[in-house]
């Protein structure tokens, strides 16, 4: 099965939409070797197996962004090129929805592809978990560095204070008291 579909191909077909990791019906149909119409027919025949947390329809804006990379903030007068209209909004399947597809599409190829897809979802979950752990460790390290920065700043401040020259003091000569004289008077000892 690993030779049938490389895991990297499957991983590139997993998207994050509305906070869920999903695969699109068109791409799943391609992997399963069936038409999108056939996949959608099987899903509609077994719709009770696909609650909202297993599968959902994209909105018009999401479909445009997914299919054509058109931003939702585009001009209101902008029109799509010929052939770029979306007749039916596509389905997005969560991991549980993809697992449920294996019971709806019951061919040997569908079973093998489903196993590969489930492995890709598990691998993606492990990667995300590793990234969360790394992010947490990085955050801890940043807090330590901030604490050390504060401590280093106080050390530098103490060194600056030690290096600064002492403040100038007013020199007072002991034993000398200047005589106070009044204007227009002559000291007694003066001749």
Beta strands, then each sheet from edge to edge (+ up, - down):
strand 1: 15-17
strand 2: 20-24
strand 3: 55-57
strand 4: 91-94
sheet 1: 1+ 2- 4+ 3-
end
